[in-house]
Amino acid sequence: MFYTSFLSIILAFIIVLRRLTLIFVTLETINSYKMRICTVFYSSPFLSPFIKYYWVLKSDDLEPVRVQTIPSGCLHLVFHRGDNLKIQSKGLQPKNFIRGQFSTYGSLVSAGNIDMIAVIFHPLGLYPFVQCPMSDLYNQYIDLEDLEDDELNHLRETLSCERDAESCIQLIELFFMRRVVETDYHYKWVQHSLNQIINHPQIEVKTLAENACLGYRQFKRVFTSYVGMSPKEYCQVVRFQRALYLLQRHPEMEMTDLSYSCGFYDPSHLVKDFRKFTGCSPTHYLSTHSPYSTFFSEDCRLNVIQSFDQPGFA
């Protein structure tokens, strides 16, 4: 284990966080506006191997809005400073939570004051910072209070009192800098396996295990513990995210070309996974959604939360 020096922390905060700010204003009447502000902050270089980006969402829209959640291949740490979002048919999200790897789609509903900060981690990014297997978070929203982590809950309380978003990001960065530990051997070969999954869409889990010099069962056990889902299912999520990314860049792409470009055996397997992860076919999805891949996109663009008659996704 090693601790960051005081100089490293100072240097990291001297670096100006690059920001991409998107402001959406919908005119309701001449004197009335709905305001949604979505701001993306990129992490300091020291934490960039772990954290993909931070995003802050603020809205004073009193009309109900719905967000469709889909498997992203990433893990999220979320702090609600305004009203909680409601998980459709399941009640409210926790006020502050970790969202593990998800294999299913769902809907979140919100109305009223939204003020939330989310930390989006790379696939292995959260593992060094929490003392539990990522598989324990599978398909779950874990309330931070249930983790019995005094330092993390102190951060939660501090963020609830700090209204300036950029100051909150700096506090989060400082928290994670203090927790960085040297990654172990398993972490490094799981990262290598993830790189192979990204670069070789059709790779078999058996081949991944052989490349790691491990038996199939041991490979599956360690991969699932570090990433949060089985290697077979994670390969499916990455293929699905690749399909979203290609549709994002080439919306007119033929389904046959799309399926083979993403590593599917044929278009029927593409349609099957799309239905599993979104609840609809690719054709229907394109007619109601703006495709965006959280996993592959480099610009960190976020999809706008849309109204009930135009369901969006996050």
BAMI-617583 format. One record per atom (N, C-alpha, C, O): residue in one letter; x, y, z. Coordinates in steps of 0.02 Angstrom, whole numbers, padded with zeros to 5 digits, always signed. Each point is the difference from the previous one (the first is absolute). Layout:
! residues N
aXYZ...
//
This chain:
! residues 314
m+00043-00060+00000m-00043+00060+00000m+00044+00062+00000m+00053+00001+00032f-00073+00051-00067f+00038+00062+00002f-00050+00058+00004f-00058-00006-00020y+00083+00061+00047y-00042+00059+00009y+00027+00056-00044y+00060+00007-00009t-00104+00032-00018t+00020+00056-00042t+00031+00054+00043t-00023+00013+00056s+00075+00017-00082s+00035+00053+00037s-00042+00063-00002s-00044+00009-00042f+00060+00036+00087f-00035+00064+00002f+00012+00038-00064f-00045+00034-00025l+00106-00039-00003l+00015+00034-00062l-00042-00026-00058l-00022+00039-00042s+00011-00106+00040s-00040-00029-00053s-00071+00027+00002s-00029+00015-00052i+00002-00009+00111i-00068+00026+00008i-00005+00072-00023i-00047+00020-00035i+00097+00021+00055i-00001+00070-00020i+00005+00007-00076i-00036+00039-00030l+00081-00078+00000l+00008+00004-00072l-00063-00021-00037l-00019+00029-00051a-00014-00080+00079a-00061-00025-00033a-00054+00054+00000a-00038+00007-00048f+00034+00031+00102f-00053+00051+00004f+00019+00064-00037f-00044+00040-00016i+00109-00031+00002i+00020+00057-00041i-00024-00009-00071i-00017+00048-00035i+00015-00112+00013i-00023-00016-00067i-00073+00020-00006i-00042-00022+00039v+00026+00062-00088v-00069+00022-00009v-00040-00058-00029v+00018-00029-00052l-00075+00012+00085l-00043-00053-00026l-00034+00024-00064l-00032+00052-00001r+00042-00091-00053r-00034+00016-00062r-00075-00013+00007r-00020-00050+00029r-00019+00095-00053r-00072-00007+00008r-00036+00006-00066r+00018+00038-00044l-00070-00079+00039l-00046+00005-00057l-00068+00014+00028l-00029-00044+00032t+00003+00104-00042t-00063+00020+00030t-00054+00004-00054t+00008+00034-00050l-00063-00069+00063l-00057+00000-00046l-00060+00029+00037l-00019-00026+00052i-00011+00078-00079i-00057+00031+00032i-00060-00007-00046i+00001+00022-00058f-00054-00053+00085f-00061-00011-00039f-00056+00043+00029f-00017-00007+00059v-00010+00052-00099v-00054+00044+00022v-00060-00011-00045v+00005+00007-00061t-00062-00024+00091t-00061-00009-00039t-00050+00055+00019t-00018+00007+00058l-00003+00030-00108l-00047+00055+00013l-00069-00028+00013l-00029-00032-00044e+00002+00045+00105e-00067-00023+00017e-00051+00055-00017e-00049-00011-00036t+00062+00071+00063t-00040+00058-00018t+00049+00058-00007t+00060-00010+00008i-00085+00068-00023i+00045+00057-00010i+00042+00013+00062i+00059+00019-00005n-00087-00029+00064n+00036+00017+00061n+00019-00061+00041n+00018+00006+00059s-00021-00065-00088s+00014-00060+00039s+00046-00047-00038s-00010-00013-00059y+00061-00012+00093y+00048-00045-00032y+00009-00063+00042y-00007+00000+00061k+00024-00054-00097k+00024-00060+00033k+00075-00003-00011k+00023+00006-00057m+00015-00015+00109m+00072+00002-00008m+00030-00067+00022m-00012-00023+00055r+00051-00008-00100r+00039-00059+00018r+00072+00013-00018r+00015+00015-00058i+00030-00019+00105i+00070+00012-00011i+00039-00064+00014i-00004-00027+00055c+00040+00004-00104c+00040-00061+00008c+00073+00017-00013c+00017+00022-00055t+00025-00031+00105t+00071+00019-00005t+00043-00062+00009t-00010-00039+00046v+00059+00031-00091v+00047-00056+00004v+00068+00026+00021v+00026+00047-00030f+00003-00078+00082f+00068+00016+00023f+00044-00060-00012f-00019-00057+00015y+00079+00069-00043y+00048-00054-00010y+00046-00003+00061y+00020+00051+00027s-00003-00111-00007s+00041-00009+00060s+00072+00023-00011s+00021+00008-00057s+00015+00003+00111s+00071+00018-00005s+00039-00060-00028s-00023-00056+00006p+00080+00068-00036p+00040-00055-00029p+00015-00055+00050p+00004-00059-00019f+00005+00076+00082f+00016-00050+00050f-00055-00053+00008f+00015-00058+00012l-00078+00079-00020l-00057-00045+00010l-00031-00024-00066l-00046-00040+00001s+00071+00066-00057s-00031-00018-00064s+00003-00075-00017s-00043-00023-00037p+00091-00016+00063p-00004-00073-00013p-00060-00033+00033p-00019-00056-00019f-00011+00089+00068f-00055-00029+00038f-00067+00033-00017f-00051-00034-00005i+00051+00100-00002i-00062+00038-00008i-00006+00026-00071i+00045+00035-00024k-00099-00051-00010k-00012+00021-00069k-00018+00074-00002k+00030+00039-00038y-00078-00019+00078y-00018+00070+00007y-00050+00008+00057y-00026-00050+00027y+00014+00112-00007y-00053+00018+00047y-00053+00038-00039y+00015+00034-00049w-00077-00041+00070w-00050+00044-00030w-00049+00025+00053w-00017-00035+00048v-00005+00096-00060v-00046+00034+00045v-00063+00017-00038v+00003+00030-00054l-00060-00049+00080l-00064+00014-00032l-00043+00042+00047l-00012-00019+00057k-00011+00076-00082k-00045+00043+00038k-00061+00015-00042k+00006+00014-00060s-00065-00017+00091s-00061+00014-00036s-00053+00027+00048s-00006-00024+00057d-00031+00074-00081d-00057+00025+00039d-00065-00016-00036d-00051+00032+00012d+00053-00082-00056d-00058-00019-00040d-00051-00036+00045d+00015-00051+00029l-00075+00079-00023l-00052-00030+00042l-00040-00054-00037l-00038-00036+00031e+00047+00032-00097e-00034-00052-00038e+00036-00067+00008e+00061-00001+00000p-00097-00054+00007p+00032-00065+00006p+00042-00016-00062p-00023+00010-00056v+00083-00036+00067v+00042-00023-00055v+00022-00071+00014v+00003-00021+00058r+00012-00017-00111r+00019-00069+00008r+00067-00013-00034r+00013+00025-00055v+00029-00064+00087v+00065-00019-00026v+00003-00075-00004v-00012-00034+00050q+00028+00007-00108q+00009-00072-00005q+00073-00017+00014q+00045+00027-00031t-00033-00071+00079t+00067-00022+00016t+00015-00065-00037t-00043-00043-00006i+00104+00038-00018i+00022-00059-00037i+00068-00021+00025i+00035+00041+00030p-00014-00103-00041p+00067-00021+00021p+00054+00041-00036p-00001+00005-00062s+00046+00023+00101s+00052+00044-00029s+00070-00030+00002s+00044+00023-00035g-00035-00074+00076g+00067-00028+00009g+00042+00038+00051g+00057-00018+00013c-00085+00072+00015c+00035+00042+00050c-00038-00001+00066c-00059-00019+00003l+00093+00039+00050l-00032+00005+00066l-00008+00074+00018l+00040+00042-00021h-00092-00027+00061h-00016+00069+00015h-00004+00010+00076h-00025-00042+00036l+00050+00100-00014l-00010+00023+00068l-00040+00064-00004l+00022+00048-00032v-00080-00046+00065v-00047+00056-00010v-00018+00032+00067v-00013-00034+00049f+00014+00100-00049f-00021+00040+00058f-00059+00044-00021f+00007+00043-00043h-00065-00054+00074h-00058+00042-00012h+00000+00056+00051h-00003-00013+00060r+00006+00076-00083r-00004+00057+00044r-00068+00033-00004r-00017+00043+00041g-00023-00064-00091g-00069+00023-00007g-00047-00058+00013g+00011-00041+00044d-00065+00037-00083d-00048-00054+00007d+00028-00065-00030d+00035+00001-00050n-00052-00057+00081n+00020-00065-00026n-00038-00015-00064n-00055+00025-00012l+00086-00067-00030l-00035-00027-00058l-00038-00062+00022l+00021-00036+00046k-00076+00023-00079k-00041-00058+00016k+00013-00056-00050k-00003+00011-00061i+00019-00070+00086i+00007-00059-00043i-00069-00025-00015i-00036-00021+00045q+00016+00024-00109q-00069-00015-00018q-00020-00070+00026q+00035-00049-00013s-00091+00047+00048s-00029-00062+00029s+00040-00028+00059s-00016-00054+00025k+00068+00091-00002k+00041-00027+00055k+00012+00050+00056k+00033-00017+00049g-00058+00078-00054g+00011+00049+00052g+00059+00045-00014g+00028-00001-00055l-00007+00041+00105l+00052+00050-00009l+00070-00032-00001l+00013-00050+00033q+00031+00082-00072q+00070-00017+00006q+00024+00021+00069q-00030+00045+00031p+00084-00076-00005p+00030+00026+00061p+00024+00072-00012p+00011+00020-00057k-00003+00018+00110k+00022+00069-00007k+00071+00002-00028k+00016+00042-00042n+00026-00086+00065n+00069-00004-00023n+00017-00074-00008n-00013-00040+00045f+00041+00021-00102f+00006-00072-00013f+00055-00016-00050f+00025+00044-00036i-00006-00107+00035i+00042-00028-00053i-00044-00043-00044i-00038-00042+00024r+00043+00053-00089r-00036-00041-00049r+00049-00049-00030r+00048+00019-00034g-00060-00084+00047g+00045-00051-00025g-00010-00013-00074g-00036+00036-00034q+00069-00088+00009q-00011-00020-00069q-00072-00025-00008q-00024-00040+00041f-00010+00064-00093f-00069-00020-00013f-00004-00041-00064f+00035+00014-00049s-00078-00065+00050s-00010-00041-00059s-00070+00010-00028s-00019-00032-00049t-00020+00077+00079t-00069+00011-00022t-00013+00075-00010t+00039+00042+00024y-00092-00027-00059y-00020+00070-00009y-00053+00017+00053y-00029-00044+00031g+00017+00109-00022g-00050+00022+00047g-00019+00072-00014g+00025+00030-00048s-00068-00002+00089s-00022+00070-00009s+00005+00037+00066s-00018-00026+00053l+00042+00087-00057l+00001+00045+00057l-00047+00058-00015l-00002+00025-00056v-00035-00004+00106v-00048+00055-00008v+00018+00055+00048v+00016-00012+00058s-00019+00073-00082s+00017+00057+00043s-00049+00057-00012s-00024+00011-00056a+00011+00025+00109a-00039+00062-00004a+00023+00045+00056a+00006-00021+00058g+00007+00083-00075g+00020+00047+00053g+00073+00018-00004g+00030+00003-00054n-00001+00011+00111n+00068+00026+00005n+00051-00056-00005n+00005-00042+00045i+00034+00041-00099i+00053-00049-00009i+00067+00036+00009i+00013+00050-00032d+00028-00077+00076d+00068+00026+00009d+00042-00060+00020d+00004-00018+00058m+00029-00012-00107m+00036-00062+00013m+00070+00002-00030m+00012+00032-00051i+00034-00067+00085i+00068-00007-00024i+00013-00075-00008i-00013-00039+00045a+00039+00019-00103a+00015-00070-00013a+00073-00007-00019a+00027+00039-00039v+00005-00091+00067v+00068-00018-00018v-00005-00062-00044v-00025-00052+00022i+00049+00057-00084i-00003-00056-00047i+00069-00032-00003i+00048+00031-00021f-00044-00094+00042f+00064-00035+00004f+00012-00041-00063f-00047-00023-00032h+00111+00014+00015h+00019-00050-00049h-00019-00069+00027h-00013-00007+00060p+00011-00044-00103p-00024-00067+00022p+00032-00025+00065p-00034-00031+00041l+00099+00042-00032l+00034-00022+00061l+00012+00057+00049l+00033-00009+00052g-00059+00068-00068g+00019+00059+00038g-00020+00002+00072g+00036+00029+00041l-00093-00058-00023l-00023+00003+00069l+00034-00050+00046l+00005+00011+00060y+00018-00066-00089y+00025-00055+00041y+00054+00020+00051y-00004-00022+00058p+00053+00065-00074p+00052+00015+00049p-00025+00043+00059p+00036+00008+00049f-00096+00019-00054f-00022+00049+00049f-00051-00026+00051f-00013+00033+00051v-00016-00090-00063v-00050-00028+00046v+00020-00070+00021v+00033-00036-00038q-00053+00017+00098q+00022-00064+00028q-00054-00053-00008q-00024-00028+00049c+00005+00015-00112c-00047-00055-00013c+00008-00021-00072c+00019+00041-00042p-00035-00104+00026p+00002-00021-00070p-00052+00038-00040p-00054+00014+00024m+00072+00003-00086m-00047+00035-00043m-00062-00043-00016m-00053+00026-00017s+00061-00091+00022s-00057-00045-00012s-00055+00009+00051s-00057-00017-00013d+00074+00044+00072d-00051+00014+00052d-00046+00057-00021d-00053+00009+00030l+00073+00031-00080l-00038+00058-00021l-00043-00014-00062l-00035+00044-00024y+00037-00106-00001y-00031-00018-00063y-00075+00015+00000y-00037-00023+00043n+00015+00062-00093n-00071+00018-00009n-00030+00032+00062n-00059-00011+00016q+00099+00051+00020q-00025+00030+00062q+00020+00074+00006q+00051+00021-00027y-00094+00016+00062y+00017+00067+00024y+00016-00009+00075y-00044-00016+00039i+00107+00026-00021i+00021-00011+00069i+00003+00066+00037i+00040+00044-00017d-00082-00036+00068d+00000+00060+00041d+00067+00007+00036d+00025-00049+00029l+00005+00109-00033l+00065+00009+00031l-00001-00014+00075l+00050-00023+00028e-00106+00038+00004e-00004-00012+00072e+00005-00074+00017e+00021-00018+00054d-00041-00026-00101d+00004-00072+00012d+00071-00027-00006d+00013-00056+00022l+00033+00095-00051l+00068-00023-00007l+00041+00006+00064l+00053-00030+00006e-00078+00069+00042e+00034+00011+00064e+00072+00024-00011e+00047-00022+00032d-00041+00069-00079d+00065+00030-00016d-00001+00071+00027d-00031+00044-00029d+00064-00033+00086d-00004+00065+00034d+00026+00057-00043d-00029+00054-00001e+00084-00065-00035e+00029+00053-00041e-00045+00018-00059e-00008+00058-00017l-00021-00109-00014l-00044+00013-00057l-00064+00035+00023l-00025+00044-00035n+00000-00062+00093n-00060+00033+00025n+00015+00070+00024n-00044+00044-00002h+00105-00032+00025h+00019+00069+00017h+00002+00043-00064h-00021+00058+00001l+00046-00087-00056l+00000+00035-00064l-00072+00016-00020l-00014+00055-00023r-00030-00104+00030r-00071+00010-00017r-00029+00060+00039r-00034+00041-00030e+00048-00037+00094e-00027+00055+00040e+00030+00067-00020e-00034+00051-00002t+00099-00052-00015t+00033+00062-00020t-00029+00026-00066t-00012+00060-00007l+00001-00105-00040l-00027+00021-00065l-00071+00028+00005l-00019+00043-00038s-00019-00069+00086s-00069+00024+00009s-00002+00072+00023s-00050+00034-00008c+00105-00011+00038c+00003+00069+00027c+00034+00048-00048c-00007+00061+00006e+00046-00088-00053e+00037+00042-00047e-00041+00009-00064e-00014-00049-00034r-00005+00110+00018r-00044+00012-00057r+00038+00010-00066r-00029-00010-00053d+00092+00029+00056d+00038+00011-00061d+00023-00066-00029d+00035-00039+00033a-00055+00026-00095a+00014-00065-00031a+00075-00013-00009a+00023-00056+00014e+00014+00106-00036e+00071-00011-00011e+00037-00014+00065e+00047-00039+00002s-00068+00071+00052s+00029-00014+00066s-00015-00072+00021s+00043-00033+00030c-00103+00010-00046c-00018-00070+00015c+00045-00049-00038c+00022-00050+00029i-00008+00065-00092i+00043-00044-00040i+00070-00002+00031i+00030-00053+00003q-00005+00109+00019q+00066+00002+00032q+00001-00042+00064q+00049-00033+00014l-00103+00036+00024l-00004-00040+00062l-00001-00075-00017l+00032-00040+00034i-00068+00022-00087i-00003-00070-00021i+00069-00023-00024i+00022-00055+00017e+00012+00098-00055e+00067-00017-00024e+00049-00011+00058e+00038-00048+00001l-00041+00092+00048l+00044-00007+00059l-00014-00065+00037l+00046-00034+00022f-00110+00017-00016f-00020-00062+00034f+00031-00060-00035f+00029-00044+00033f-00034+00040-00099f+00026-00057-00036f+00077-00001-00003f+00030-00053+00000m+00001+00111-00003m+00073+00004+00001m+00028-00032+00064m+00051-00034-00001r-00085+00047+00056r+00023-00028+00064r-00010-00075+00004r+00030-00033+00043r-00072+00006-00087r-00016-00072+00004r+00035-00042-00052r-00004-00061+00001v+00040+00092-00047v+00032-00038-00053v+00051-00049+00030v+00041+00019+00041v-00045-00081-00063v+00048-00051+00022v+00031-00031-00062v-00026+00005-00055e+00083-00037+00065e+00033-00034-00055e-00041-00060-00021e-00019-00042+00042t+00004+00037-00107t-00041-00055-00024t+00039-00065+00000t+00061-00001-00009d-00097-00055+00019d+00033-00065+00005d+00004-00035-00067d-00021+00027-00051y+00049-00087+00051y+00011-00039-00060y-00066-00015-00036y-00005+00007-00061h-00045-00028+00099h-00064-00017-00030h-00031+00060-00034h-00028-00005-00055y+00033+00063+00086y-00027+00061-00029y+00030+00013-00068y-00035+00018-00047k+00100-00028+00041k+00035+00015-00062k-00019-00048-00056k-00009+00021-00057w+00001-00086+00073w-00018-00045-00055w-00074+00004-00017w-00020-00014-00056v-00022+00034+00105v-00071+00012-00018v-00004+00061-00046v-00040+00000-00047q+00081+00051+00060q+00002+00058-00045q+00023-00021-00070q-00027+00024-00050h+00075-00069+00047h+00023-00026-00065h-00057-00037-00035h-00008+00006-00061s-00030-00044+00099s-00057-00036-00029s-00052+00048-00026s-00029-00011-00054l+00017+00065+00090l-00048+00051-00023l+00023+00031-00066l-00040+00012-00045n+00105+00002+00040n+00027+00028-00062n-00011-00048-00059n-00015+00022-00055q+00022-00087+00068q-00011-00049-00053q-00074-00001-00021q-00016-00006-00059i-00029+00011+00108i-00072+00001-00015i-00017+00061-00043i-00040-00005-00046i+00071+00062+00062i-00013+00062-00038i+00028-00004-00070i-00032+00021-00048n+00092-00048+00041n+00034-00001-00064n-00018-00059-00045n+00012+00002-00060h-00040-00054+00089h-00017-00060-00038h-00071-00021+00018h-00010-00043+00043p-00040+00072-00077p-00071-00010+00019p-00022-00073+00001p-00046-00017+00037q+00076-00026-00076q-00022-00070-00004q+00040-00047+00045q-00008-00060-00005i+00051+00086+00047i+00042-00042+00041i-00042-00044+00047i-00050+00023+00027e+00071-00085-00017e-00035-00047+00043e+00027+00004+00071e+00059+00016+00010v-00101-00030+00039v+00021+00001+00070v+00055-00052+00011v+00046+00012+00039k-00051-00068-00073k+00052-00052+00006k+00068+00028-00020k+00051-00015+00031t-00049+00055-00084t+00062+00030-00023t+00026+00051+00050t+00060+00004+00012l-00105+00034+00018l+00020+00048+00052l+00033-00036+00059l+00051+00023+00026a-00081-00079-00006a+00028-00038+00056a+00069-00028-00018a+00046+00002+00041e-00039-00028-00101e+00064-00027-00022e+00053+00054-00003e+00058-00012+00020n-00076+00071-00043n+00048+00055-00004n+00022+00024+00069n+00054+00026+00008a-00098-00036+00041a+00016+00018+00070a+00035-00057+00037a+00019+00006+00058c-00009-00062-00094c+00032-00060+00030c-00038-00025+00061c+00029-00020+00050l-00096+00021-00057l-00043-00024+00054l-00050-00050-00027l-00016+00001-00060g-00009-00044+00104g-00055-00043-00019g-00063+00040-00009g-00006+00056+00025y-00042-00084-00063y-00061+00037-00016y-00037+00022+00063y-00021+00058+00005r+00012-00103+00043r-00039+00017+00060r+00035+00052+00043r-00032+00045+00026q+00099-00050-00019q+00036+00049+00040q-00002+00069-00034q-00009+00051+00033f+00017-00051-00099f-00004+00063-00037f-00068+00033+00009f-00005+00059+00015k-00048-00098-00023k-00068+00026+00008k-00011+00029+00070k-00029+00053+00007r+00053-00089+00044r-00009+00023+00069r+00036+00066+00014r-00029+00046+00028v+00092-00041-00049v+00039+00061+00013v-00027+00058-00041v-00007+00055+00026f-00008-00066-00090f-00026+00052-00043f-00065+00028+00029f-00010+00061+00003t-00035-00105+00017t-00065+00022+00027t+00009+00040+00064t-00036+00048+00011s+00084-00067+00031s+00012+00035+00062s+00026+00071-00012s-00019+00047+00035y+00061-00039-00086y+00031+00065-00013y-00043+00046-00044y-00001+00061+00010v-00036-00090-00057v-00038+00040-00048v-00073+00008+00023v-00029+00054-00009g+00000-00106+00037g-00068+00006+00025g-00051-00041-00038g-00059-00001+00019m+00079-00033-00072m-00043-00047-00035m+00045-00051-00035m+00060+00010-00006s-00090-00065-00016s+00039-00054-00030s+00032+00024-00065s-00026+00046-00032p+00082-00076+00012p+00032+00022-00063p-00045-00010-00061p+00002+00042-00046k-00042-00094+00044k-00044-00011-00057k-00051+00056-00005k-00011+00027-00055e-00020-00009+00110e-00051+00053-00001e+00032+00067-00014e-00029+00043-00033y+00089-00032+00060y+00033+00064-00012y+00018+00008-00074y-00004+00055-00027c+00024-00109-00005c+00013+00002-00072c-00063+00021-00038c+00004+00038-00048q-00062-00061+00070q-00063+00018-00032q-00014+00075+00009q-00022+00033-00047v+00036-00007+00107v-00012+00071+00013v+00046+00043-00043v-00023+00050-00029v+00086-00070+00023v+00047+00040-00041v-00019-00002-00073v+00004+00051-00035r-00027-00109+00009r-00023-00004-00069r-00060+00046-00010r-00005+00035-00050f-00041-00035+00099f-00059+00043-00004f+00020+00073+00000f-00027+00040-00039q+00073-00021+00083q+00024+00069+00002q+00036+00020-00064q-00005+00057-00022r+00040-00104-00009r+00032+00013-00064r-00052+00014-00054r+00008+00044-00042a-00063-00083+00044a-00054+00011-00048a-00030+00070+00009a-00013+00035-00049l+00003-00014+00111l-00026+00068+00013l+00048+00052-00028l-00021+00050-00029y+00085-00061+00040y+00051+00048-00023y+00000+00006-00076y+00004+00056-00026l-00008-00112-00009l-00001+00002-00073l-00065+00033-00025l+00002+00038-00049l-00058-00052+00082l-00063+00033-00019l+00002+00074+00016l-00029+00040-00037q+00063-00022+00090q+00009+00070+00017q+00037+00037-00055q-00016+00057-00017r+00067-00090-00011r+00041+00031-00052r-00028-00010-00071r+00009+00041-00044h-00044-00098+00035h-00026-00017-00067h-00072-00025+00007h-00013-00060-00006p-00035+00104+00018p-00070-00021+00013p-00032-00037-00058p-00050-00036+00010e+00077+00043-00071e-00030-00034-00058e+00032-00068-00013e-00014-00031-00051m+00056+00007+00096m+00037-00062-00011m-00048-00060-00003m-00046-00005+00041e+00057-00039-00089e-00042-00059-00008e+00011-00048+00059e+00055-00006+00026m-00109-00030-00006m+00004-00045+00057m+00050-00057-00011m+00033-00022+00047t-00028-00002-00109t+00047-00054-00014t+00072+00024+00011t+00039-00034+00032d-00023+00092-00060d+00067+00028+00009d+00014+00015+00074d+00055-00012+00025l-00106+00038+00009l+00007+00016+00071l+00015-00062+00041l+00044+00000+00042s-00081-00053-00054s+00008-00061+00040s+00070-00029-00007s+00030-00019+00049y-00004+00015-00111y+00066-00029-00010y+00055+00046+00025y+00052-00023+00023s-00062+00088-00028s+00050+00049+00024s+00007-00003+00076s+00053+00016+00027c-00106-00037+00007c+00000-00002+00073c+00016-00069+00029c+00002-00008+00061g+00009-00040-00104g+00019-00066+00023g-00057-00048+00011g+00010-00053+00029f-00070+00071-00053f-00057-00046+00005f+00006-00053-00056f+00027+00014-00053y-00053-00073+00067y+00003-00054-00050y-00045+00015-00060y+00016-00018-00057d-00072+00052+00070d-00046+00018-00054d-00048+00053+00027d+00000+00013+00060p-00041+00019-00103p-00045+00053+00023p-00050-00023+00053p-00020+00040+00042s+00000-00104-00042s-00049-00023+00049s+00029+00004+00071s-00037+00014+00048h+00103-00026-00040h+00031+00006+00066h+00004+00074+00022h-00007+00015+00060l+00017+00029-00108l-00001+00072+00016l-00068+00020+00026l-00005+00034+00051v-00048-00054-00087v-00068+00017+00020v-00016-00029+00069v-00032+00032+00041k+00054-00094-00028k-00012-00032+00064k+00031+00039+00057k-00032+00012+00051d+00095+00009-00059d+00034+00037+00053d-00030+00070+00008d-00004+00026+00056f-00016+00006-00111f-00032+00065+00004f-00065-00004+00041f-00013+00043+00042r-00025-00095-00054r-00063-00009+00038r+00016-00013+00074r-00036+00025+00044k+00088-00062-00031k+00019-00015+00069k+00020+00063+00038k-00018+00009+00058f+00056+00035-00092f+00029+00057+00034f-00040+00065-00006f+00012+00047+00037t-00061-00045-00084t-00040+00061-00007t-00075-00013+00003t-00039+00046+00011g+00018-00109-00022g-00071-00015-00001g-00032+00008-00069g-00061-00008-00006c+00101+00024-00046c-00029+00008-00066c+00052-00018-00053c+00059-00009+00016s-00081+00005-00078s+00044-00017-00055s+00043+00061-00019s-00017+00056+00019p+00072-00067-00055p+00041+00058-00022p-00040+00050-00041p+00010+00061+00008t-00054-00084-00052t-00039+00045-00042t-00046+00044+00042t-00003+00061-00010h-00032-00092+00058h-00044+00039+00044h+00041+00047+00044h-00020+00057+00014y+00077-00080+00008y+00043+00041+00043y+00021+00064-00037y-00002+00055+00029l+00022-00062-00092l+00021+00058-00039l-00057+00049-00012l+00012+00060-00009s-00073-00085+00009s-00057+00045-00013s-00020+00039+00062s-00037+00049-00005t+00061-00069+00064t-00021+00033+00062t+00058+00026+00042t-00011+00035+00050h+00073-00052-00069h+00058+00020+00040h+00054+00030-00044h+00002-00011-00060s+00042+00048+00092s+00061+00024-00033s+00057-00044+00025s+00021+00008+00058p+00006-00053-00099p+00051-00048+00023p+00061+00035+00029p+00026+00048-00029y-00003-00072+00085y+00060+00027+00031y+00032-00054+00043y-00034-00033+00040s+00099+00023-00048s+00037-00050+00038s+00041+00032+00055s+00047+00036-00014t-00066-00049+00076t+00040+00024+00057t+00069-00032-00001t+00049+00032+00018f-00046-00095-00039f+00063-00038+00003f+00051+00023-00050f+00059+00009+00017f-00079+00002-00080f+00048+00014-00053f+00009+00073-00017f+00051+00019-00029s-00099+00023+00045s+00005+00071-00020s+00057+00034+00037s+00010-00011+00060e+00027+00052-00096e+00057+00036+00029e-00018+00071+00019e+00035+00031+00040d-00091-00005-00068d-00018+00069+00014d-00040+00008+00063d-00014+00056+00022c-00007-00112+00009c-00038+00000+00063c-00065+00040-00006c-00023+00030+00048r-00006-00032-00107r-00064+00033-00010r-00054-00039+00037r-00001-00061-00002l-00044+00097+00034l-00055-00032+00035l-00065+00011-00037l-00011+00053-00030n-00032-00103+00030n-00065+00007-00032n-00047+00042+00043n+00000-00007+00061v-00039+00048-00093v-00047+00043+00035v-00055-00043+00030v-00026-00045-00033i+00008+00058+00095i-00059-00032+00029i-00061+00028-00036i-00011+00060-00001q-00029-00104-00026q-00057+00022-00040q-00065-00014+00037q-00001-00033+00051s-00053+00060-00079s-00065-00006+00033s-00031-00069-00012s+00028-00040-00038f-00083+00027+00070f-00032-00066-00002f-00017-00022-00071f+00004-00059-00016d-00022+00107-00027d-00019-00020-00068d+00061-00012-00044d-00007-00022-00057q+00067+00039+00084q+00061-00014-00037q+00051-00030+00048q+00047+00035+00020p-00054-00098-00002p+00044-00029+00049p+00073+00000-00023p+00015-00016-00057g+00028+00037+00103g+00071+00001-00016g+00036-00054+00038g-00032-00043+00031f+00097+00045-00032f+00038-00048+00039f+00063+00033+00027f+00022+00052-00024a+00006-00084+00076a+00061+00028+00031a+00054-00051-00003a+00056+00012+00022
//
